[in-house]
Amino acid sequence: MRHLLTPEENEHRLRTRKLVVERWASEAHEWERNPLLPEEVVRWCADQGLFGAPLPTSVGGGGWTAVEAGLLHHALGTVSASLASLVNVHCMMAAPLVRWGTPEQRARVLGPLARGERVAAVCMTESQGGSDLSGITTELSEKDGRLVLNGEKVFITFGSRADDLLVFAQRGGAPEAVLVRRENPGVRTEPMGDTLGLRPAGLARVVFTDCAVEPTALVGKPGFAVSVLVPTSLEPGRHAVAWMALGMLDACFAEVSEFVRSRRTFGQVLIEHGQVQSLVTRMGADLEAARHLCVQAARAIDAKDPAAAERVLLAKYFTTRVAQEHTAAAVQLLASRGVSERSVAARAYRDSKVLTIIEGTEQILERSLAPMLTAGALR
């Protein structure tokens, strides 16, 4: 990675990795036993300024560049995809407010989010509306002269912990986005445990029953939500997912490298076997390619390159896909060690599949990327 970064960025990478890995690497396997990260971890993220790091200084954030934010998610992903997701969904909720929120919303909501005083989540997914957001049925309507929210969201990352929610709904047939506080009457959350991956990520069903909403809580213009606000939230989310998948793959490759160079079978060190060499070579080559794509995407964001969104799509698509492939190979290579809960590869194997689904499935991204690639948009 260091050959792709400036000296200053490399210092940031090493400092961030040291901060995260030294504090939590030895404890991450214990988190898998529970449906929510320990509160101590949440508060640590706030104390270290991680929730506000990618947000602009104008709203009290750290003003980190996209490269620096990517390296943060890489470090977090090296330890736990759920830990990385905590920071990611928080910033996904804040991103539309940074760009489209009213001055009152920025002052009331973004300040506490940047300081980590409150934790945020995004409520998009429904049982009939995941990748196809036109299927959203949660309804924002007028009742007795006030706005009320009714509906149900599912698989909301850290929905069981978040204080502030950005909820996507329909209002008179047009998509709307609205800010809802957890303490609002009419908000109920139910844990959705027993998931394949992201086990401690507080996945929840969030139910709204005649939940009163102030008109000042509406974000953006009427009908703005899907065409403008969703992309504003999804681009940083996809960028973060690409980098956390890269961190997971990096950690797996390190675990595999140590194992195949020290383990002996049939009178040979494991790395001397041809089949092992093939698996390791493919893993290492794809890891290097993923590094290039993630850094390229981050630099496009920082440069405000018109092709930044496409670069992010490609990085998310490739990195999560190869992470899924090679974490499975890592478990195979590590054998009995690879299926242990203490193995980095075991956790990454489960989480990697989830990362190919969230913030756009492989198939959804292919629908966007295929025309771009064939038209030369990314050349």
C-alpha positions as CSV (number, residue, x, y, z in Angstrom):
1,M,0.0,0.0,0.0
2,R,2.8,2.5,0.9
3,H,4.0,2.8,-2.7
4,L,0.6,4.2,-3.7
5,L,0.6,6.9,-1.0
6,T,2.5,10.1,-0.3
7,P,4.8,10.2,2.8
8,E,2.1,12.1,4.8
9,E,-0.6,9.6,3.8
10,N,1.7,6.8,4.8
11,E,2.2,8.3,8.2
12,H,-1.6,8.7,8.5
13,R,-2.0,5.0,7.5
14,L,0.5,3.7,10.1
15,R,-0.9,6.0,12.8
16,T,-4.5,5.0,12.2
17,R,-3.7,1.3,11.9
18,K,-1.7,1.4,15.1
19,L,-4.6,3.2,16.9
20,V,-7.2,0.6,15.9
21,V,-5.3,-2.6,15.7
22,E,-3.5,-2.3,19.0
23,R,-6.7,-1.4,20.9
24,W,-9.2,-3.9,19.4
25,A,-7.6,-6.7,17.4
26,S,-7.3,-9.1,20.3
27,E,-11.0,-8.5,21.3
28,A,-12.8,-8.5,18.0
29,H,-13.6,-12.3,18.0
30,E,-15.5,-11.8,21.2
31,W,-17.9,-9.3,19.6
32,E,-19.2,-12.0,17.4
33,R,-21.1,-13.6,20.3
34,N,-23.4,-10.6,20.7
35,P,-25.8,-8.8,18.3
36,L,-24.3,-5.4,19.1
37,L,-20.8,-4.0,19.6
38,P,-20.0,-3.2,23.3
39,E,-20.9,0.4,24.3
40,E,-17.2,0.8,25.2
41,V,-16.3,0.5,21.5
42,V,-18.9,3.1,20.5
43,R,-17.7,5.5,23.0
44,W,-14.1,4.9,22.0
45,C,-14.9,5.8,18.4
46,A,-16.4,9.0,19.7
47,D,-13.5,9.9,22.0
48,Q,-11.0,9.3,19.1
49,G,-13.0,11.6,16.8
50,L,-13.7,8.8,14.3
51,F,-17.4,9.6,13.8
52,G,-16.6,13.1,12.7
53,A,-13.3,12.4,10.9
54,P,-14.6,12.3,7.3
55,L,-17.0,15.2,7.9
56,P,-16.0,18.8,6.9
57,T,-14.6,21.1,9.5
58,S,-17.4,23.6,8.8
59,V,-19.8,21.3,10.7
60,G,-17.3,20.3,13.4
61,G,-15.8,17.3,11.6
62,G,-12.1,16.4,11.1
63,G,-12.1,17.4,7.4
64,W,-10.2,14.3,6.4
65,T,-9.6,13.7,2.7
66,A,-11.2,10.7,1.0
67,V,-7.8,9.0,1.0
68,E,-7.5,9.5,4.8
69,A,-11.1,8.4,5.4
70,G,-10.5,5.3,3.2
71,L,-7.4,4.4,5.2
72,L,-9.5,4.7,8.4
73,H,-12.0,2.2,7.0
74,H,-9.2,0.0,5.9
75,A,-7.8,-0.1,9.5
76,L,-11.2,-0.6,11.0
77,G,-12.0,-3.4,8.4
78,T,-8.7,-5.1,9.3
79,V,-10.1,-5.6,12.8
80,S,-13.9,-5.9,12.2
81,A,-16.3,-5.1,9.3
82,S,-18.9,-4.4,12.0
83,L,-16.6,-1.8,13.6
84,A,-16.0,-0.2,10.2
85,S,-19.8,-0.3,9.5
86,L,-20.5,1.7,12.7
87,V,-18.5,4.6,11.4
88,N,-19.7,4.1,7.8
89,V,-23.4,4.3,8.4
90,H,-23.0,7.2,10.8
91,C,-21.3,9.2,8.0
92,M,-23.7,7.9,5.3
93,M,-26.5,9.5,7.4
94,A,-24.6,12.8,7.8
95,A,-23.5,13.2,4.2
96,P,-26.9,14.3,2.8
97,L,-27.2,16.8,5.6
98,V,-23.8,18.3,4.9
99,R,-24.8,19.0,1.3
100,W,-28.6,19.4,1.4
101,G,-29.5,20.1,5.0
102,T,-30.9,23.4,6.2
103,P,-28.8,25.6,8.4
104,E,-31.1,24.6,11.3
105,Q,-30.6,20.9,10.6
106,R,-26.8,21.3,10.3
107,A,-26.7,23.1,13.6
108,R,-29.1,20.8,15.5
109,V,-28.0,17.4,14.1
110,L,-24.6,17.6,12.5
111,G,-22.7,19.1,15.4
112,P,-23.6,16.2,17.8
113,L,-23.0,13.7,15.1
114,A,-19.5,15.1,14.3
115,R,-18.6,15.0,18.0
116,G,-20.0,11.5,18.4
117,E,-22.5,12.6,21.0
118,R,-25.2,10.8,19.0
119,V,-24.9,7.8,16.7
120,A,-26.7,7.7,13.3
121,A,-28.1,5.2,10.9
122,V,-29.8,5.2,7.5
123,C,-33.3,3.6,7.1
124,M,-33.7,2.6,3.4
125,T,-34.3,-1.2,3.2
126,E,-37.7,-2.8,3.4
127,S,-38.9,-6.3,2.9
128,Q,-40.1,-5.3,-0.6
129,G,-37.7,-2.4,-1.2
130,G,-34.0,-3.1,-1.1
131,S,-32.0,-2.4,-4.2
132,D,-35.2,-1.3,-5.9
133,L,-36.0,1.8,-3.8
134,S,-39.2,2.4,-5.8
135,G,-40.6,-0.5,-3.7
136,I,-40.5,1.6,-0.5
137,T,-43.9,1.6,1.2
138,T,-43.1,3.5,4.4
139,E,-45.5,6.4,4.2
140,L,-45.2,10.0,5.4
141,S,-48.7,11.6,5.5
142,E,-50.7,14.4,7.1
143,K,-52.9,13.4,10.0
144,D,-54.8,15.9,12.2
145,G,-52.7,18.7,10.8
146,R,-49.4,17.1,11.4
147,L,-46.9,14.9,9.6
148,V,-46.8,11.2,10.7
149,L,-44.6,8.3,9.6
150,N,-45.9,4.8,9.3
151,G,-44.0,1.7,8.0
152,E,-41.2,-0.8,8.7
153,K,-37.6,-0.9,7.8
154,V,-35.4,-4.0,8.0
155,F,-31.8,-5.0,8.3
156,I,-30.9,-1.5,9.4
157,T,-27.2,-1.5,10.4
158,F,-26.9,-0.3,14.0
159,G,-30.6,0.4,14.0
160,S,-30.7,-1.1,17.4
161,R,-28.3,1.5,18.7
162,A,-28.7,4.6,16.6
163,D,-30.0,7.9,18.2
164,D,-30.7,9.6,14.9
165,L,-32.3,8.1,11.8
166,L,-32.5,9.3,8.2
167,V,-35.7,7.6,6.9
168,F,-36.7,7.3,3.3
169,A,-40.4,7.2,2.7
170,Q,-43.2,8.0,0.2
171,R,-45.3,11.1,0.5
172,G,-48.2,11.4,-1.9
173,G,-46.3,9.1,-4.3
174,A,-43.1,11.1,-4.2
175,P,-40.0,10.0,-2.3
176,E,-39.0,12.0,0.8
177,A,-36.3,11.8,3.4
178,V,-36.9,12.8,7.0
179,L,-34.9,13.0,10.2
180,V,-36.3,10.9,13.1
181,R,-35.0,10.7,16.6
182,R,-35.0,7.4,18.4
183,E,-36.8,8.9,21.4
184,N,-39.7,10.0,19.2
185,P,-43.0,8.4,20.2
186,G,-44.0,5.8,17.7
187,V,-40.5,4.5,17.0
188,R,-39.8,0.9,17.9
189,T,-36.7,-1.2,17.2
190,E,-36.3,-5.0,17.2
191,P,-32.9,-6.8,16.9
192,M,-32.5,-9.0,13.9
193,G,-29.9,-11.5,15.0
194,D,-28.6,-14.8,13.6
195,T,-27.3,-13.2,10.4
196,L,-24.5,-14.7,8.3
197,G,-22.2,-11.8,8.8
198,L,-21.9,-8.4,10.5
199,R,-23.2,-10.2,13.6
200,P,-22.4,-7.4,16.1
201,A,-23.5,-4.6,13.8
202,G,-26.8,-4.1,15.6
203,L,-29.0,-5.1,12.6
204,A,-32.6,-4.2,13.5
205,R,-36.1,-3.9,12.3
206,V,-37.3,-0.3,12.8
207,V,-41.1,0.2,13.0
208,F,-42.8,3.6,12.8
209,T,-46.4,3.8,14.1
210,D,-48.0,7.2,13.8
211,C,-44.6,8.7,14.5
212,A,-45.0,12.5,14.6
213,V,-42.5,14.4,12.5
214,E,-41.8,18.1,12.5
215,P,-41.9,19.8,9.1
216,T,-38.4,21.1,9.8
217,A,-37.2,17.5,9.8
218,L,-37.8,17.0,6.1
219,V,-34.4,16.9,4.2
220,G,-34.2,18.4,0.7
221,K,-36.9,19.3,-1.7
222,P,-40.1,17.3,-2.3
223,G,-39.3,14.3,-4.6
224,F,-35.6,14.8,-4.0
225,A,-34.9,11.7,-2.0
226,V,-34.1,8.9,-4.5
227,S,-32.6,10.9,-7.3
228,V,-30.4,13.2,-5.1
229,L,-30.2,12.2,-1.5
230,V,-29.7,8.5,-1.9
231,P,-26.7,8.9,-4.2
232,T,-25.2,11.5,-1.8
233,S,-25.4,8.9,0.9
234,L,-24.5,5.8,-1.1
235,E,-21.3,7.2,-2.7
236,P,-19.4,7.6,0.6
237,G,-20.9,4.4,1.8
238,R,-19.7,2.4,-1.2
239,H,-16.3,4.1,-0.9
240,A,-16.1,3.0,2.7
241,V,-17.2,-0.5,2.0
242,A,-14.5,-0.9,-0.7
243,W,-11.9,0.1,1.8
244,M,-13.2,-2.1,4.6
245,A,-13.2,-5.1,2.2
246,L,-9.7,-4.2,1.3
247,G,-8.7,-4.2,5.0
248,M,-10.4,-7.6,5.5
249,L,-8.5,-9.0,2.6
250,D,-5.2,-7.5,3.7
251,A,-5.7,-9.1,7.2
252,C,-6.5,-12.5,5.6
253,F,-3.5,-12.4,3.3
254,A,-1.3,-11.6,6.3
255,E,-2.7,-14.5,8.3
256,V,-2.3,-16.9,5.3
257,S,1.2,-15.7,4.5
258,E,2.4,-16.4,8.0
259,F,0.7,-19.8,8.0
260,V,1.9,-21.1,4.6
261,R,5.5,-20.1,5.3
262,S,5.7,-21.9,8.6
263,R,3.4,-24.9,8.3
264,R,4.9,-28.2,6.9
265,T,3.0,-30.9,5.2
266,F,4.3,-34.0,3.3
267,G,7.9,-33.0,4.1
268,Q,7.5,-29.5,2.6
269,V,6.8,-26.0,3.8
270,L,3.2,-25.3,2.6
271,I,4.2,-22.5,0.3
272,E,6.3,-25.0,-1.7
273,H,3.2,-26.8,-2.9
274,G,2.0,-25.8,-6.4
275,Q,-1.7,-25.6,-5.5
276,V,-1.0,-23.4,-2.5
277,Q,1.2,-21.1,-4.7
278,S,-1.6,-20.7,-7.1
279,L,-4.1,-19.7,-4.5
280,V,-1.7,-17.3,-2.7
281,T,-0.6,-15.7,-6.0
282,R,-4.2,-15.0,-7.1
283,M,-5.0,-13.6,-3.7
284,G,-1.9,-11.4,-3.7
285,A,-2.5,-10.1,-7.2
286,D,-6.1,-9.3,-6.6
287,L,-5.2,-7.6,-3.4
288,E,-2.7,-5.4,-5.2
289,A,-5.3,-4.5,-7.9
290,A,-7.9,-3.7,-5.2
291,R,-5.4,-1.3,-3.5
292,H,-5.0,0.5,-6.8
293,L,-8.7,0.8,-7.4
294,C,-9.4,2.0,-3.9
295,V,-6.7,4.7,-3.9
296,Q,-7.7,5.7,-7.4
297,A,-11.4,6.2,-6.3
298,A,-10.3,8.2,-3.3
299,R,-8.1,10.5,-5.3
300,A,-11.0,11.0,-7.8
301,I,-13.2,12.1,-4.9
302,D,-10.6,14.5,-3.5
303,A,-10.0,16.0,-7.0
304,K,-13.8,16.4,-7.6
305,D,-13.3,14.4,-10.8
306,P,-16.5,14.0,-12.7
307,A,-15.7,10.3,-13.0
308,A,-15.5,9.8,-9.2
309,A,-18.8,8.1,-8.8
310,E,-17.8,5.5,-11.5
311,R,-14.4,5.0,-9.8
312,V,-16.1,4.3,-6.5
313,L,-18.5,1.9,-8.1
314,L,-15.7,0.0,-9.7
315,A,-13.6,-0.1,-6.5
316,K,-16.6,-1.4,-4.5
317,Y,-17.6,-4.0,-7.1
318,F,-14.1,-5.4,-7.5
319,T,-12.9,-5.3,-4.0
320,T,-15.9,-6.9,-2.4
321,R,-16.0,-9.6,-5.1
322,V,-12.4,-10.6,-4.7
323,A,-12.7,-10.3,-0.9
324,Q,-15.5,-12.9,-1.0
325,E,-13.5,-15.2,-3.3
326,H,-10.2,-15.0,-1.4
327,T,-11.5,-15.1,2.2
328,A,-13.0,-18.4,1.2
329,A,-9.6,-19.5,-0.1
330,A,-8.0,-18.3,3.1
331,V,-10.3,-20.5,5.2
332,Q,-9.5,-23.4,2.9
333,L,-5.7,-22.9,3.2
334,L,-5.8,-22.4,7.0
335,A,-7.9,-25.6,7.4
336,S,-8.8,-26.3,11.0
337,R,-7.3,-23.0,12.1
338,G,-9.4,-21.2,9.5
339,V,-12.7,-22.3,11.0
340,S,-11.9,-21.1,14.5
341,E,-13.7,-18.1,15.8
342,R,-10.4,-16.6,16.6
343,S,-9.3,-16.7,13.0
344,V,-9.4,-13.4,11.1
345,A,-10.3,-15.4,8.0
346,A,-13.4,-17.0,9.6
347,R,-15.0,-13.7,10.4
348,A,-13.9,-12.1,7.1
349,Y,-15.4,-15.1,5.2
350,R,-18.8,-14.5,6.7
351,D,-18.7,-10.7,6.5
352,S,-17.4,-10.6,2.9
353,K,-20.6,-12.0,1.5
354,V,-22.6,-9.3,3.2
355,L,-20.4,-6.6,1.7
356,T,-21.2,-7.8,-1.8
357,I,-24.9,-7.0,-1.0
358,I,-25.0,-3.8,1.0
359,E,-24.7,-0.4,-0.7
360,G,-25.6,-2.1,-4.0
361,T,-25.4,-5.8,-4.9
362,E,-22.9,-7.1,-7.5
363,Q,-25.7,-7.3,-10.0
364,I,-27.0,-3.8,-9.4
365,L,-23.4,-2.4,-9.8
366,E,-22.9,-4.4,-13.0
367,R,-26.0,-2.7,-14.5
368,S,-24.3,0.6,-14.0
369,L,-20.7,-0.4,-14.8
370,A,-21.2,-2.4,-18.0
371,P,-22.4,0.6,-20.1
372,M,-19.7,2.8,-18.5
373,L,-16.9,0.4,-19.2
374,T,-18.0,-0.3,-22.8
375,A,-18.5,3.4,-23.5
376,G,-15.0,4.1,-22.2
377,A,-16.2,6.3,-19.3
378,L,-13.4,5.0,-17.1
379,R,-10.5,5.2,-19.5
